[in-house]
Amino acid sequence: MTAPSVKLATSGTEVRIAGVPWPVYKLVALAVGLLVLLVVGVVTMNPGPAVVAASAAATVVWLGLGLFQSSDD
């Protein structure tokens, strides 16, 4: 039995992950959220503030870049 492969294909402002198109700004927002989670988690050694800060950062980036993305259409 073989594991299914994950294929990344880009087309303009979308990235295909496992056949599903994702806008790039959403992936950037998730990456920012993960980075904030790790940094705040290491600095504070407390998961509560890390999760809150990461979710806030990811939400702001997701919505902010989403507004710019939709205004270009």
N, CA, C and O atoms as a Maestro MAE file, in Angstrom:
{
 s_m_m2io_version
 :::
 2.0.0
}

f_m_ct {
 s_m_title
 :::
 protein
 m_atom[292] {
  # First column is atom index #
  i_m_mmod_type
  r_m_x_coord
  r_m_y_coord
  r_m_z_coord
  i_m_residue_number
  s_m_chain_name
  s_m_pdb_residue_name
  s_m_pdb_atom_name
  i_m_atomic_number
  :::
  1 25 0.849 -1.170 0.000 1 A "MET " " N  " 7
  2 3 0.000 0.000 0.000 1 A "MET " " CA " 6
  3 2 0.900 1.241 0.000 1 A "MET " " C  " 6
  4 15 1.820 1.339 0.812 1 A "MET " " O  " 8
  5 25 0.644 2.158 -0.881 2 A "THR " " N  " 7
  6 3 1.453 3.376 -0.965 2 A "THR " " CA " 6
  7 2 0.658 4.568 -0.475 2 A "THR " " C  " 6
  8 15 -0.566 4.611 -0.599 2 A "THR " " O  " 8
  9 25 1.364 5.528 0.078 3 A "ALA " " N  " 7
  10 3 0.718 6.749 0.564 3 A "ALA " " CA " 6
  11 2 0.442 7.669 -0.622 3 A "ALA " " C  " 6
  12 15 1.231 7.719 -1.565 3 A "ALA " " O  " 8
  13 25 -0.675 8.397 -0.578 4 A "PRO " " N  " 7
  14 3 -0.966 9.326 -1.668 4 A "PRO " " CA " 6
  15 2 0.048 10.474 -1.666 4 A "PRO " " C  " 6
  16 15 0.504 10.917 -0.612 4 A "PRO " " O  " 8
  17 25 0.381 10.934 -2.840 5 A "SER " " N  " 7
  18 3 1.355 12.019 -2.930 5 A "SER " " CA " 6
  19 2 0.631 13.363 -2.912 5 A "SER " " C  " 6
  20 15 -0.512 13.482 -3.354 5 A "SER " " O  " 8
  21 25 1.319 14.353 -2.395 6 A "VAL " " N  " 7
  22 3 0.802 15.718 -2.373 6 A "VAL " " CA " 6
  23 2 1.500 16.477 -3.481 6 A "VAL " " C  " 6
  24 15 2.727 16.569 -3.505 6 A "VAL " " O  " 8
  25 25 0.717 17.020 -4.398 7 A "LYS " " N  " 7
  26 3 1.293 17.763 -5.503 7 A "LYS " " CA " 6
  27 2 0.980 19.236 -5.330 7 A "LYS " " C  " 6
  28 15 -0.163 19.612 -5.072 7 A "LYS " " O  " 8
  29 25 2.000 20.066 -5.473 8 A "LEU " " N  " 7
  30 3 1.825 21.505 -5.415 8 A "LEU " " CA " 6
  31 2 1.949 22.059 -6.829 8 A "LEU " " C  " 6
  32 15 2.956 21.843 -7.502 8 A "LEU " " O  " 8
  33 25 0.938 22.760 -7.265 9 A "ALA " " N  " 7
  34 3 0.979 23.404 -8.573 9 A "ALA " " CA " 6
  35 2 0.477 24.825 -8.409 9 A "ALA " " C  " 6
  36 15 -0.553 25.060 -7.779 9 A "ALA " " O  " 8
  37 25 1.198 25.758 -8.969 10 A "THR " " N  " 7
  38 3 0.808 27.156 -8.828 10 A "THR " " CA " 6
  39 2 0.227 27.674 -10.134 10 A "THR " " C  " 6
  40 15 0.644 27.281 -11.224 10 A "THR " " O  " 8
  41 25 -0.735 28.555 -9.996 11 A "SER " " N  " 7
  42 3 -1.297 29.220 -11.165 11 A "SER " " CA " 6
  43 2 -1.738 30.611 -10.733 11 A "SER " " C  " 6
  44 15 -2.817 30.782 -10.166 11 A "SER " " O  " 8
  45 25 -0.902 31.594 -11.001 12 A "GLY " " N  " 7
  46 3 -1.253 32.962 -10.644 12 A "GLY " " CA " 6
  47 2 -1.233 33.176 -9.152 12 A "GLY " " C  " 6
  48 15 -0.173 33.122 -8.530 12 A "GLY " " O  " 8
  49 25 -2.394 33.420 -8.568 13 A "THR " " N  " 7
  50 3 -2.483 33.694 -7.146 13 A "THR " " CA " 6
  51 2 -3.033 32.512 -6.362 13 A "THR " " C  " 6
  52 15 -3.454 32.671 -5.216 13 A "THR " " O  " 8
  53 25 -3.035 31.328 -6.966 14 A "GLU " " N  " 7
  54 3 -3.534 30.133 -6.288 14 A "GLU " " CA " 6
  55 2 -2.467 29.050 -6.284 14 A "GLU " " C  " 6
  56 15 -1.644 28.952 -7.194 14 A "GLU " " O  " 8
  57 25 -2.508 28.245 -5.236 15 A "VAL " " N  " 7
  58 3 -1.627 27.088 -5.123 15 A "VAL " " CA " 6
  59 2 -2.517 25.872 -4.944 15 A "VAL " " C  " 6
  60 15 -3.400 25.860 -4.087 15 A "VAL " " O  " 8
  61 25 -2.285 24.859 -5.749 16 A "ARG " " N  " 7
  62 3 -3.068 23.624 -5.622 16 A "ARG " " CA " 6
  63 2 -2.378 22.693 -4.638 16 A "ARG " " C  " 6
  64 15 -1.219 22.320 -4.822 16 A "ARG " " O  " 8
  65 25 -3.102 22.326 -3.598 17 A "ILE " " N  " 7
  66 3 -2.608 21.365 -2.616 17 A "ILE " " CA " 6
  67 2 -3.589 20.196 -2.617 17 A "ILE " " C  " 6
  68 15 -4.750 20.340 -2.234 17 A "ILE " " O  " 8
  69 25 -3.102 19.047 -3.052 18 A "ALA " " N  " 7
  70 3 -3.929 17.846 -3.164 18 A "ALA " " CA " 6
  71 2 -5.155 18.097 -4.035 18 A "ALA " " C  " 6
  72 15 -6.239 17.585 -3.754 18 A "ALA " " O  " 8
  73 25 -4.980 18.880 -5.084 19 A "GLY " " N  " 7
  74 3 -6.052 19.139 -6.030 19 A "GLY " " CA " 6
  75 2 -7.012 20.245 -5.640 19 A "GLY " " C  " 6
  76 15 -7.949 20.543 -6.381 19 A "GLY " " O  " 8
  77 25 -6.791 20.851 -4.494 20 A "VAL " " N  " 7
  78 3 -7.677 21.911 -4.016 20 A "VAL " " CA " 6
  79 2 -6.963 23.254 -4.157 20 A "VAL " " C  " 6
  80 15 -5.883 23.434 -3.593 20 A "VAL " " O  " 8
  81 25 -7.549 24.208 -4.903 21 A "PRO " " N  " 7
  82 3 -6.879 25.508 -5.057 21 A "PRO " " CA " 6
  83 2 -6.993 26.360 -3.793 21 A "PRO " " C  " 6
  84 15 -8.088 26.558 -3.265 21 A "PRO " " O  " 8
  85 25 -5.859 26.856 -3.317 22 A "TRP " " N  " 7
  86 3 -5.803 27.736 -2.144 22 A "TRP " " CA " 6
  87 2 -5.248 29.073 -2.589 22 A "TRP " " C  " 6
  88 15 -4.206 29.101 -3.243 22 A "TRP " " O  " 8
  89 25 -5.894 30.181 -2.267 23 A "PRO " " N  " 7
  90 3 -5.283 31.483 -2.542 23 A "PRO " " CA " 6
  91 2 -3.999 31.639 -1.722 23 A "PRO " " C  " 6
  92 15 -3.927 31.186 -0.580 23 A "PRO " " O  " 8
  93 25 -3.013 32.268 -2.297 24 A "VAL " " N  " 7
  94 3 -1.713 32.409 -1.643 24 A "VAL " " CA " 6
  95 2 -1.837 33.182 -0.339 24 A "VAL " " C  " 6
  96 15 -1.133 32.875 0.623 24 A "VAL " " O  " 8
  97 25 -2.717 34.180 -0.286 25 A "TYR " " N  " 7
  98 3 -2.831 34.986 0.926 25 A "TYR " " CA " 6
  99 2 -3.290 34.154 2.120 25 A "TYR " " C  " 6
  100 15 -2.939 34.475 3.256 25 A "TYR " " O  " 8
  101 25 -4.053 33.111 1.895 26 A "LYS " " N  " 7
  102 3 -4.473 32.253 3.002 26 A "LYS " " CA " 6
  103 2 -3.292 31.439 3.535 26 A "LYS " " C  " 6
  104 15 -3.161 31.245 4.744 26 A "LYS " " O  " 8
  105 25 -2.444 30.972 2.640 27 A "LEU " " N  " 7
  106 3 -1.260 30.232 3.075 27 A "LEU " " CA " 6
  107 2 -0.290 31.145 3.810 27 A "LEU " " C  " 6
  108 15 0.347 30.726 4.776 27 A "LEU " " O  " 8
  109 25 -0.175 32.388 3.359 28 A "VAL " " N  " 7
  110 3 0.675 33.355 4.056 28 A "VAL " " CA " 6
  111 2 0.132 33.606 5.454 28 A "VAL " " C  " 6
  112 15 0.899 33.661 6.415 28 A "VAL " " O  " 8
  113 25 -1.176 33.759 5.579 29 A "ALA " " N  " 7
  114 3 -1.782 33.994 6.889 29 A "ALA " " CA " 6
  115 2 -1.541 32.820 7.832 29 A "ALA " " C  " 6
  116 15 -1.257 33.022 9.013 29 A "ALA " " O  " 8
  117 25 -1.650 31.609 7.328 30 A "LEU " " N  " 7
  118 3 -1.392 30.437 8.164 30 A "LEU " " CA " 6
  119 2 0.067 30.371 8.589 30 A "LEU " " C  " 6
  120 15 0.372 30.006 9.724 30 A "LEU " " O  " 8
  121 25 0.969 30.725 7.677 31 A "ALA " " N  " 7
  122 3 2.399 30.731 8.019 31 A "ALA " " CA " 6
  123 2 2.704 31.792 9.070 31 A "ALA " " C  " 6
  124 15 3.481 31.540 9.991 31 A "ALA " " O  " 8
  125 25 2.106 32.973 8.948 32 A "VAL " " N  " 7
  126 3 2.306 34.036 9.942 32 A "VAL " " CA " 6
  127 2 1.771 33.579 11.298 32 A "VAL " " C  " 6
  128 15 2.422 33.784 12.323 32 A "VAL " " O  " 8
  129 25 0.609 32.970 11.308 33 A "GLY " " N  " 7
  130 3 0.038 32.469 12.558 33 A "GLY " " CA " 6
  131 2 0.928 31.439 13.219 33 A "GLY " " C  " 6
  132 15 1.111 31.465 14.436 33 A "GLY " " O  " 8
  133 25 1.483 30.534 12.433 34 A "LEU " " N  " 7
  134 3 2.386 29.514 12.988 34 A "LEU " " CA " 6
  135 2 3.659 30.148 13.542 34 A "LEU " " C  " 6
  136 15 4.141 29.763 14.608 34 A "LEU " " O  " 8
  137 25 4.196 31.117 12.815 35 A "LEU " " N  " 7
  138 3 5.404 31.798 13.275 35 A "LEU " " CA " 6
  139 2 5.150 32.547 14.585 35 A "LEU " " C  " 6
  140 15 5.963 32.478 15.507 35 A "LEU " " O  " 8
  141 25 4.039 33.255 14.668 36 A "VAL " " N  " 7
  142 3 3.700 33.978 15.901 36 A "VAL " " CA " 6
  143 2 3.476 33.000 17.048 36 A "VAL " " C  " 6
  144 15 3.899 33.260 18.175 36 A "VAL " " O  " 8
  145 25 2.823 31.891 16.774 37 A "LEU " " N  " 7
  146 3 2.596 30.870 17.800 37 A "LEU " " CA " 6
  147 2 3.918 30.379 18.373 37 A "LEU " " C  " 6
  148 15 4.071 30.272 19.590 37 A "LEU " " O  " 8
  149 25 4.864 30.083 17.504 38 A "LEU " " N  " 7
  150 3 6.152 29.579 17.965 38 A "LEU " " CA " 6
  151 2 6.940 30.635 18.734 38 A "LEU " " C  " 6
  152 15 7.496 30.347 19.795 38 A "LEU " " O  " 8
  153 25 6.990 31.850 18.206 39 A "VAL " " N  " 7
  154 3 7.776 32.904 18.854 39 A "VAL " " CA " 6
  155 2 7.193 33.257 20.218 39 A "VAL " " C  " 6
  156 15 7.921 33.304 21.210 39 A "VAL " " O  " 8
  157 25 5.885 33.506 20.275 40 A "VAL " " N  " 7
  158 3 5.269 33.885 21.549 40 A "VAL " " CA " 6
  159 2 5.308 32.708 22.528 40 A "VAL " " C  " 6
  160 15 5.484 32.906 23.730 40 A "VAL " " O  " 8
  161 25 5.147 31.504 22.022 41 A "GLY " " N  " 7
  162 3 5.216 30.333 22.887 41 A "GLY " " CA " 6
  163 2 6.582 30.153 23.516 41 A "GLY " " C  " 6
  164 15 6.685 29.809 24.694 41 A "GLY " " O  " 8
  165 25 7.632 30.382 22.744 42 A "VAL " " N  " 7
  166 3 8.993 30.249 23.277 42 A "VAL " " CA " 6
  167 2 9.299 31.383 24.251 42 A "VAL " " C  " 6
  168 15 9.902 31.155 25.299 42 A "VAL " " O  " 8
  169 25 8.890 32.593 23.912 43 A "VAL " " N  " 7
  170 3 9.204 33.747 24.762 43 A "VAL " " CA " 6
  171 2 8.460 33.672 26.094 43 A "VAL " " C  " 6
  172 15 9.054 33.908 27.146 43 A "VAL " " O  " 8
  173 25 7.169 33.347 26.060 44 A "THR " " N  " 7
  174 3 6.370 33.365 27.287 44 A "THR " " CA " 6
  175 2 6.330 32.009 28.003 44 A "THR " " C  " 6
  176 15 6.026 31.946 29.194 44 A "THR " " O  " 8
  177 25 6.635 30.933 27.282 45 A "MET " " N  " 7
  178 3 6.530 29.573 27.833 45 A "MET " " CA " 6
  179 2 5.128 29.303 28.387 45 A "MET " " C  " 6
  180 15 4.960 28.575 29.366 45 A "MET " " O  " 8
  181 25 4.135 29.901 27.745 46 A "ASN " " N  " 7
  182 3 2.751 29.758 28.172 46 A "ASN " " CA " 6
  183 2 1.894 29.630 26.913 46 A "ASN " " C  " 6
  184 15 1.939 30.512 26.055 46 A "ASN " " O  " 8
  185 25 1.109 28.546 26.781 47 A "PRO " " N  " 7
  186 3 0.361 28.354 25.545 47 A "PRO " " CA " 6
  187 2 -0.822 29.316 25.356 47 A "PRO " " C  " 6
  188 15 -1.232 29.563 24.222 47 A "PRO " " O  " 8
  189 25 -1.362 29.849 26.423 48 A "GLY " " N  " 7
  190 3 -2.527 30.731 26.309 48 A "GLY " " CA " 6
  191 2 -2.270 31.977 25.476 48 A "GLY " " C  " 6
  192 15 -2.944 32.193 24.469 48 A "GLY " " O  " 8
  193 25 -1.302 32.804 25.879 49 A "PRO " " N  " 7
  194 3 -1.009 33.991 25.081 49 A "PRO " " CA " 6
  195 2 -0.519 33.657 23.672 49 A "PRO " " C  " 6
  196 15 -0.776 34.407 22.731 49 A "PRO " " O  " 8
  197 25 0.178 32.542 23.528 50 A "ALA " " N  " 7
  198 3 0.681 32.151 22.211 50 A "ALA " " CA " 6
  199 2 -0.465 31.861 21.253 50 A "ALA " " C  " 6
  200 15 -0.438 32.291 20.100 50 A "ALA " " O  " 8
  201 25 -1.463 31.136 21.724 51 A "VAL " " N  " 7
  202 3 -2.605 30.791 20.873 51 A "VAL " " CA " 6
  203 2 -3.420 32.032 20.530 51 A "VAL " " C  " 6
  204 15 -3.843 32.200 19.386 51 A "VAL " " O  " 8
  205 25 -3.641 32.894 21.504 52 A "VAL " " N  " 7
  206 3 -4.425 34.110 21.258 52 A "VAL " " CA " 6
  207 2 -3.699 35.029 20.279 52 A "VAL " " C  " 6
  208 15 -4.313 35.554 19.350 52 A "VAL " " O  " 8
  209 25 -2.403 35.224 20.479 53 A "ALA " " N  " 7
  210 3 -1.633 36.094 19.589 53 A "ALA " " CA " 6
  211 2 -1.561 35.514 18.180 53 A "ALA " " C  " 6
  212 15 -1.682 36.249 17.199 53 A "ALA " " O  " 8
  213 25 -1.367 34.223 18.075 54 A "ALA " " N  " 7
  214 3 -1.277 33.589 16.759 54 A "ALA " " CA " 6
  215 2 -2.597 33.670 16.011 54 A "ALA " " C  " 6
  216 15 -2.615 33.961 14.815 54 A "ALA " " O  " 8
  217 25 -3.694 33.419 16.700 55 A "SER " " N  " 7
  218 3 -4.990 33.497 16.022 55 A "SER " " CA " 6
  219 2 -5.316 34.924 15.616 55 A "SER " " C  " 6
  220 15 -5.898 35.143 14.553 55 A "SER " " O  " 8
  221 25 -4.954 35.895 16.438 56 A "ALA " " N  " 7
  222 3 -5.182 37.296 16.085 56 A "ALA " " CA " 6
  223 2 -4.336 37.692 14.878 56 A "ALA " " C  " 6
  224 15 -4.835 38.337 13.956 56 A "ALA " " O  " 8
  225 25 -3.071 37.315 14.879 57 A "ALA " " N  " 7
  226 3 -2.189 37.665 13.764 57 A "ALA " " CA " 6
  227 2 -2.659 37.013 12.465 57 A "ALA " " C  " 6
  228 15 -2.710 37.666 11.422 57 A "ALA " " O  " 8
  229 25 -2.998 35.740 12.529 58 A "ALA " " N  " 7
  230 3 -3.452 35.043 11.326 58 A "ALA " " CA " 6
  231 2 -4.759 35.638 10.804 58 A "ALA " " C  " 6
  232 15 -4.946 35.761 9.594 58 A "ALA " " O  " 8
  233 25 -5.654 36.003 11.704 59 A "THR " " N  " 7
  234 3 -6.928 36.591 11.280 59 A "THR " " CA " 6
  235 2 -6.729 37.943 10.616 59 A "THR " " C  " 6
  236 15 -7.346 38.230 9.589 59 A "THR " " O  " 8
  237 25 -5.871 38.776 11.196 60 A "VAL " " N  " 7
  238 3 -5.614 40.100 10.618 60 A "VAL " " CA " 6
  239 2 -4.976 39.969 9.235 60 A "VAL " " C  " 6
  240 15 -5.365 40.670 8.301 60 A "VAL " " O  " 8
  241 25 -4.007 39.080 9.105 61 A "VAL " " N  " 7
  242 3 -3.355 38.892 7.808 61 A "VAL " " CA " 6
  243 2 -4.344 38.316 6.797 61 A "VAL " " C  " 6
  244 15 -4.406 38.778 5.658 61 A "VAL " " O  " 8
  245 25 -5.105 37.323 7.201 62 A "TRP " " N  " 7
  246 3 -6.084 36.663 6.313 62 A "TRP " " CA " 6
  247 2 -7.089 37.683 5.790 62 A "TRP " " C  " 6
  248 15 -7.330 37.756 4.585 62 A "TRP " " O  " 8
  249 25 -7.673 38.468 6.688 63 A "LEU " " N  " 7
  250 3 -8.682 39.439 6.268 63 A "LEU " " CA " 6
  251 2 -8.067 40.611 5.506 63 A "LEU " " C  " 6
  252 15 -8.623 41.073 4.509 63 A "LEU " " O  " 8
  253 25 -6.927 41.082 5.977 64 A "GLY " " N  " 7
  254 3 -6.280 42.206 5.311 64 A "GLY " " CA " 6
  255 2 -5.853 41.879 3.893 64 A "GLY " " C  " 6
  256 15 -6.165 42.618 2.959 64 A "GLY " " O  " 8
  257 25 -5.141 40.774 3.729 65 A "LEU " " N  " 7
  258 3 -4.724 40.388 2.383 65 A "LEU " " CA " 6
  259 2 -5.910 39.958 1.517 65 A "LEU " " C  " 6
  260 15 -5.888 40.118 0.297 65 A "LEU " " O  " 8
  261 25 -6.933 39.416 2.153 66 A "GLY " " N  " 7
  262 3 -8.143 39.047 1.416 66 A "GLY " " CA " 6
  263 2 -8.832 40.256 0.814 66 A "GLY " " C  " 6
  264 15 -9.374 40.174 -0.288 66 A "GLY " " O  " 8
  265 25 -8.818 41.381 1.523 67 A "LEU " " N  " 7
  266 3 -9.408 42.603 0.994 67 A "LEU " " CA " 6
  267 2 -8.629 43.093 -0.225 67 A "LEU " " C  " 6
  268 15 -9.219 43.485 -1.231 67 A "LEU " " O  " 8
  269 25 -7.299 43.066 -0.127 68 A "PHE " " N  " 7
  270 3 -6.479 43.483 -1.266 68 A "PHE " " CA " 6
  271 2 -6.620 42.533 -2.441 68 A "PHE " " C  " 6
  272 15 -6.619 42.959 -3.596 68 A "PHE " " O  " 8
  273 25 -6.740 41.248 -2.147 69 A "GLN " " N  " 7
  274 3 -6.882 40.248 -3.198 69 A "GLN " " CA " 6
  275 2 -8.185 40.443 -3.957 69 A "GLN " " C  " 6
  276 15 -8.195 40.393 -5.187 69 A "GLN " " O  " 8
  277 25 -9.282 40.664 -3.246 70 A "SER " " N  " 7
  278 3 -10.584 40.791 -3.914 70 A "SER " " CA " 6
  279 2 -10.719 42.121 -4.638 70 A "SER " " C  " 6
  280 15 -11.490 42.221 -5.592 70 A "SER " " O  " 8
  281 25 -9.977 43.161 -4.202 71 A "SER " " N  " 7
  282 3 -10.077 44.455 -4.881 71 A "SER " " CA " 6
  283 2 -9.326 44.458 -6.202 71 A "SER " " C  " 6
  284 15 -9.564 45.327 -7.041 71 A "SER " " O  " 8
  285 25 -8.413 43.493 -6.407 72 A "ASP " " N  " 7
  286 3 -7.672 43.416 -7.661 72 A "ASP " " CA " 6
  287 2 -8.497 42.805 -8.795 72 A "ASP " " C  " 6
  288 15 -8.162 42.979 -9.967 72 A "ASP " " O  " 8
  289 25 -9.555 42.103 -8.462 73 A "ASP " " N  " 7
  290 3 -10.359 41.411 -9.477 73 A "ASP " " CA " 6
  291 2 -11.164 42.359 -10.333 73 A "ASP " " C  " 6
  292 15 -11.887 41.921 -11.228 73 A "ASP " " O  " 8
  :::
 }
 m_bond[291] {
  # First column is bond index #
  i_m_from
  i_m_to
  i_m_order
  :::
  1 1 2 1
  2 2 3 1
  3 3 4 2
  4 3 5 1
  5 5 6 1
  6 6 7 1
  7 7 8 2
  8 7 9 1
  9 9 10 1
  10 10 11 1
  11 11 12 2
  12 11 13 1
  13 13 14 1
  14 14 15 1
  15 15 16 2
  16 15 17 1
  17 17 18 1
  18 18 19 1
  19 19 20 2
  20 19 21 1
  21 21 22 1
  22 22 23 1
  23 23 24 2
  24 23 25 1
  25 25 26 1
  26 26 27 1
  27 27 28 2
  28 27 29 1
  29 29 30 1
  30 30 31 1
  31 31 32 2
  32 31 33 1
  33 33 34 1
  34 34 35 1
  35 35 36 2
  36 35 37 1
  37 37 38 1
  38 38 39 1
  39 39 40 2
  40 39 41 1
  41 41 42 1
  42 42 43 1
  43 43 44 2
  44 43 45 1
  45 45 46 1
  46 46 47 1
  47 47 48 2
  48 47 49 1
  49 49 50 1
  50 50 51 1
  51 51 52 2
  52 51 53 1
  53 53 54 1
  54 54 55 1
  55 55 56 2
  56 55 57 1
  57 57 58 1
  58 58 59 1
  59 59 60 2
  60 59 61 1
  61 61 62 1
  62 62 63 1
  63 63 64 2
  64 63 65 1
  65 65 66 1
  66 66 67 1
  67 67 68 2
  68 67 69 1
  69 69 70 1
  70 70 71 1
  71 71 72 2
  72 71 73 1
  73 73 74 1
  74 74 75 1
  75 75 76 2
  76 75 77 1
  77 77 78 1
  78 78 79 1
  79 79 80 2
  80 79 81 1
  81 81 82 1
  82 82 83 1
  83 83 84 2
  84 83 85 1
  85 85 86 1
  86 86 87 1
  87 87 88 2
  88 87 89 1
  89 89 90 1
  90 90 91 1
  91 91 92 2
  92 91 93 1
  93 93 94 1
  94 94 95 1
  95 95 96 2
  96 95 97 1
  97 97 98 1
  98 98 99 1
  99 99 100 2
  100 99 101 1
  101 101 102 1
  102 102 103 1
  103 103 104 2
  104 103 105 1
  105 105 106 1
  106 106 107 1
  107 107 108 2
  108 107 109 1
  109 109 110 1
  110 110 111 1
  111 111 112 2
  112 111 113 1
  113 113 114 1
  114 114 115 1
  115 115 116 2
  116 115 117 1
  117 117 118 1
  118 118 119 1
  119 119 120 2
  120 119 121 1
  121 121 122 1
  122 122 123 1
  123 123 124 2
  124 123 125 1
  125 125 126 1
  126 126 127 1
  127 127 128 2
  128 127 129 1
  129 129 130 1
  130 130 131 1
  131 131 132 2
  132 131 133 1
  133 133 134 1
  134 134 135 1
  135 135 136 2
  136 135 137 1
  137 137 138 1
  138 138 139 1
  139 139 140 2
  140 139 141 1
  141 141 142 1
  142 142 143 1
  143 143 144 2
  144 143 145 1
  145 145 146 1
  146 146 147 1
  147 147 148 2
  148 147 149 1
  149 149 150 1
  150 150 151 1
  151 151 152 2
  152 151 153 1
  153 153 154 1
  154 154 155 1
  155 155 156 2
  156 155 157 1
  157 157 158 1
  158 158 159 1
  159 159 160 2
  160 159 161 1
  161 161 162 1
  162 162 163 1
  163 163 164 2
  164 163 165 1
  165 165 166 1
  166 166 167 1
  167 167 168 2
  168 167 169 1
  169 169 170 1
  170 170 171 1
  171 171 172 2
  172 171 173 1
  173 173 174 1
  174 174 175 1
  175 175 176 2
  176 175 177 1
  177 177 178 1
  178 178 179 1
  179 179 180 2
  180 179 181 1
  181 181 182 1
  182 182 183 1
  183 183 184 2
  184 183 185 1
  185 185 186 1
  186 186 187 1
  187 187 188 2
  188 187 189 1
  189 189 190 1
  190 190 191 1
  191 191 192 2
  192 191 193 1
  193 193 194 1
  194 194 195 1
  195 195 196 2
  196 195 197 1
  197 197 198 1
  198 198 199 1
  199 199 200 2
  200 199 201 1
  201 201 202 1
  202 202 203 1
  203 203 204 2
  204 203 205 1
  205 205 206 1
  206 206 207 1
  207 207 208 2
  208 207 209 1
  209 209 210 1
  210 210 211 1
  211 211 212 2
  212 211 213 1
  213 213 214 1
  214 214 215 1
  215 215 216 2
  216 215 217 1
  217 217 218 1
  218 218 219 1
  219 219 220 2
  220 219 221 1
  221 221 222 1
  222 222 223 1
  223 223 224 2
  224 223 225 1
  225 225 226 1
  226 226 227 1
  227 227 228 2
  228 227 229 1
  229 229 230 1
  230 230 231 1
  231 231 232 2
  232 231 233 1
  233 233 234 1
  234 234 235 1
  235 235 236 2
  236 235 237 1
  237 237 238 1
  238 238 239 1
  239 239 240 2
  240 239 241 1
  241 241 242 1
  242 242 243 1
  243 243 244 2
  244 243 245 1
  245 245 246 1
  246 246 247 1
  247 247 248 2
  248 247 249 1
  249 249 250 1
  250 250 251 1
  251 251 252 2
  252 251 253 1
  253 253 254 1
  254 254 255 1
  255 255 256 2
  256 255 257 1
  257 257 258 1
  258 258 259 1
  259 259 260 2
  260 259 261 1
  261 261 262 1
  262 262 263 1
  263 263 264 2
  264 263 265 1
  265 265 266 1
  266 266 267 1
  267 267 268 2
  268 267 269 1
  269 269 270 1
  270 270 271 1
  271 271 272 2
  272 271 273 1
  273 273 274 1
  274 274 275 1
  275 275 276 2
  276 275 277 1
  277 277 278 1
  278 278 279 1
  279 279 280 2
  280 279 281 1
  281 281 282 1
  282 282 283 1
  283 283 284 2
  284 283 285 1
  285 285 286 1
  286 286 287 1
  287 287 288 2
  288 287 289 1
  289 289 290 1
  290 290 291 1
  291 291 292 2
  :::
 }
}
